[in-house]
């Protein structure tokens, strides 16, 4: 089985996901987050942008990413709580360059990361080693649940779904259909 079951001709890797990874790298530099993998996920052009931003006065940068830091920390806390409650499947929907599969790695826990094929392929190339099961899917044409189950998610066991920063890019009907499929 290949790690990328669904392909999209002409699809581009997500620039917005690169931007979020860049912000996580900068927040890690500032001590607000602990994401040692974010910098390694960046493309060369984003590394150059991060280098420029590192030289801006902190107050300019801090204002623009305060909400992102709070969001990441909140979702990290939810993942930690789930792991502490012995949930062994974590599915990150719209994963982009998320690093939780490495930051929260535990024996017996399987992370699944769902995103567009182009982003998944680029991420797998930059990844710091074995981590999640990459699930490539276009949420506008395929159900997340269907794609995850096809790639090994066990519906008889509890799973934590992390849906962070993706719904704003989808029509309301698609979000409702995606979330309603698990009811």
Secondary structure, DSSP 4 states (H G I P E B T S, - for coil): --S--S--TT----HHHHHHHHHHHHHHHHTS---TTTGGG--HHHHHHHHHHTTS-HHHHHHHHHHHHHHHHHHHHHHHHHHHTT--EEEEET-TT--HHHHT--TT-EEEEEE-HHHHHHHHHH-SSS-PEEEE--TTTS-HHHHHHHTT--TTS--EEEE-S-GGGS-HHHHHHHHHTT-
